[in-house]
Amino acid sequence: MNVFDECNLRKLTAVNRFVSQPMEGNDCVDGGKPSEMTINRYKKLAQGTWGVVIVEAISVVSTSLARINGLILNEKNLDSFKKLVEEFKKINNDSILLFQISHSGMKSGDFSEKVTLCPGQPDEYKYLSTDEVEEIRQFFVNCALLAEKVGADGIDFKMCHGYFGAEMLRPMNARNDKWGGSFENRTRFLSESISEIKAKCKNKNFILGSRISMYEAIRGGCGTNGPNELIEDLTQQAKLIELMNVLGMDYVNISAGIPGVTSEVTRPTNGSKNLFLNHFRYAKFAKDLLTNLKSKMKVIGSAYSILKEDALDFANENIEKNYTDFVGFGRMSFADPLYPKKISDNEKINYCIACSGCSKLMIKQLNTGCIIYDDYYKNLIGNK
Ligand SMILES: Cc1cc2nc3c(=O)[nH]c(=O)nc-3n(C[C@H](O)[C@H](O)[C@H](O)COP(=O)(O)O)c2cc1C
C-alpha cells in the first residue's frame, strides 16, 4: 500500500492519498465570491491530480471573516462557486472536491464581528447568546446545503485552529447553557449540525468530514482534560472521534495548534521541524482508535510540507503501516500545486522551503500564495 493507491471516501474513490489541505488565498471579490484568481488557483490544483482537494475556509455568514477578501458562501454568491466547481471538474473529474465551511469566531478580523462563546473574554469580543449560537448553527447547515447545490462532493466542518468550532469544543467552554460545560453540550453544535445536514442532503453520497486540532497547546484548550489544564490529554478527543463515527461522518482531518497563538504547533517551520512528529502521532492515535472500532471513517494527516523531499517516503511509510489513510499538504500545495502529478511524471518539483512568506502575506491581509515560486506573490511581499 502506498500514497498512489486508491482510497474510498463514502461512495467516492480518491485516486490517490494526497490531500491538498485548505489554504486561504484571500483573493475573493464582491462580497466573498471566488475571483478569477481564486478559480485559477483551484484549476492548478485540479491539474495536480490530488486525490482530495479541500477548498480553503469559506465563511458560513458574511460577518465572520478572518480575511478581508475571504470566501463567503450564500445565495448571492452561488453562481461564482458553481463556476469554481465546474472549472475544476472540467480539468479533473476524478479529484474529490470538498468545501471547508467555517465561522471565524474570536479569529474574525477588525473589519468583521469579533465574537466569543466563552464567558469572561476581553470586551472587544461580543458574547454570543444561546439563540445567536443556534443561528450560527443554522448558517452552517445552510452553507453545507449550498455546497451540495453548487456541486461540491462534500464539506469539511471546521472545528480546528481556534475558530468558532474549536472554541466550542474546548474544556474551557464553561457556558451554562446547552452549548457549554459538559462534553455532550460542547459537542452538541457538531452533532446537531451533522444530523441535520445528513437528513436534508439530497445527495446521499455527500461527504461529511471535520478538521480538528487534537491539541491546541493552550490552557483549557482542545486536547486537555479540563478548563484549567495545560498538559496534553487526548481522552476527550478520543470521545470526539468516536462521536463522529457514531454520527456517520466520513473522515476526520487531524491538525493541531492555533495559528497566531501556537503557530509552530500547526505548521512546523525549519527551527521547529520535529513538531511534525506530533502530527504523525495524532493521526496514528485516531487511526488506531477507528481501526479498533472497525470504522470506515478515514483519517487525514497534516503538516507534511516541512519534510520537503523526504515527505513522500514518510507518507508511504505512514500509509503502509496503517498510521493514516491520507496525507495532507498545506504550504506545499501553494509552492507546487502540481506536486502529485509531478511525482508521477518524474518532473522537477518546487518544494516548499517553509519560509513563512505565505503566512506573512495572509497576516498583512494581502492576496496569499507562494513568494518563492510565484512572481506575483514575490512582488507583492517585496512591495510591502
Ligand atoms: C497561508 C495559510 C493559509 C491557511 N488556511 C487554512 C484554512 O483555510 N483552513 C485550515 O484548516 N487551515 C489553513 N491553514 C493551515 C494549513 O492547512 C496546514 O494545516 C498547515 O499549513 C500545516 O501543514 P503544512 O505543513 O503542510 O503546511 C493555512 C495555513 C497557511 C500557512
Ligand as a Chemical Component Dictionary entry (heavy atoms), coordinates in Angstrom:
data_LIG
# 
_chem_comp.id                   LIG 
_chem_comp.type                 NON-POLYMER 
_chem_comp.pdbx_formal_charge   0 
_chem_comp.three_letter_code    LIG 
# 
loop_
_chem_comp_atom.comp_id 
_chem_comp_atom.atom_id 
_chem_comp_atom.alt_atom_id 
_chem_comp_atom.type_symbol 
_chem_comp_atom.charge 
_chem_comp_atom.model_Cartn_x 
_chem_comp_atom.model_Cartn_y 
_chem_comp_atom.model_Cartn_z 
_chem_comp_atom.pdbx_ordinal 
LIG C1  C1  C 0 -1.378 30.835 4.372 1  
LIG C2  C2  C 0 -2.101 29.742 5.105 2  
LIG C3  C3  C 0 -3.470 29.603 4.987 3  
LIG C4  C4  C 0 -4.148 28.573 5.657 4  
LIG N1  N1  N 0 -5.515 28.452 5.524 5  
LIG C5  C5  C 0 -6.162 27.443 6.178 6  
LIG C6  C6  C 0 -7.570 27.260 6.047 7  
LIG O1  O1  O 0 -8.260 27.967 5.315 8  
LIG N2  N2  N 0 -8.140 26.241 6.751 9  
LIG C7  C7  C 0 -7.417 25.380 7.542 10 
LIG O2  O2  O 0 -7.992 24.467 8.144 11 
LIG N3  N3  N 0 -6.085 25.507 7.634 12 
LIG C8  C8  C 0 -5.437 26.504 6.984 13 
LIG N4  N4  N 0 -4.080 26.604 7.064 14 
LIG C9  C9  C 0 -3.310 25.511 7.711 15 
LIG C10 C10 C 0 -2.855 24.511 6.649 16 
LIG O3  O3  O 0 -3.948 23.884 6.023 17 
LIG C11 C11 C 0 -1.940 23.425 7.247 18 
LIG O4  O4  O 0 -2.621 22.756 8.275 19 
LIG C12 C12 C 0 -0.625 23.967 7.805 20 
LIG O5  O5  O 0 -0.014 24.844 6.884 21 
LIG C13 C13 C 0 0.334  22.833 8.152 22 
LIG O6  O6  O 0 0.502  21.988 7.044 23 
LIG P1  P1  P 0 1.795  22.108 6.077 24 
LIG O7  O7  O 0 2.984  21.900 6.978 25 
LIG O8  O8  O 0 1.616  21.031 5.087 26 
LIG O9  O9  O 0 1.795  23.477 5.504 27 
LIG C14 C14 C 0 -3.408 27.652 6.439 28 
LIG C15 C15 C 0 -2.021 27.788 6.544 29 
LIG C16 C16 C 0 -1.361 28.817 5.898 30 
LIG C17 C17 C 0 0.131  28.915 6.021 31 
# 
loop_
_chem_comp_bond.comp_id 
_chem_comp_bond.atom_id_1 
_chem_comp_bond.atom_id_2 
_chem_comp_bond.value_order 
_chem_comp_bond.pdbx_ordinal 
LIG C1  C2  SING 1  
LIG C2  C3  SING 2  
LIG C2  C16 DOUB 3  
LIG C3  C4  DOUB 4  
LIG C4  N1  SING 5  
LIG C4  C14 SING 6  
LIG N1  C5  DOUB 7  
LIG C5  C6  SING 8  
LIG C5  C8  SING 9  
LIG C6  O1  DOUB 10 
LIG C6  N2  SING 11 
LIG N2  C7  SING 12 
LIG C7  O2  DOUB 13 
LIG C7  N3  SING 14 
LIG N3  C8  DOUB 15 
LIG C8  N4  SING 16 
LIG N4  C9  SING 17 
LIG N4  C14 SING 18 
LIG C9  C10 SING 19 
LIG C10 O3  SING 20 
LIG C10 C11 SING 21 
LIG C11 O4  SING 22 
LIG C11 C12 SING 23 
LIG C12 O5  SING 24 
LIG C12 C13 SING 25 
LIG C13 O6  SING 26 
LIG O6  P1  SING 27 
LIG P1  O7  DOUB 28 
LIG P1  O8  SING 29 
LIG P1  O9  SING 30 
LIG C14 C15 DOUB 31 
LIG C15 C16 SING 32 
LIG C16 C17 SING 33 
# 
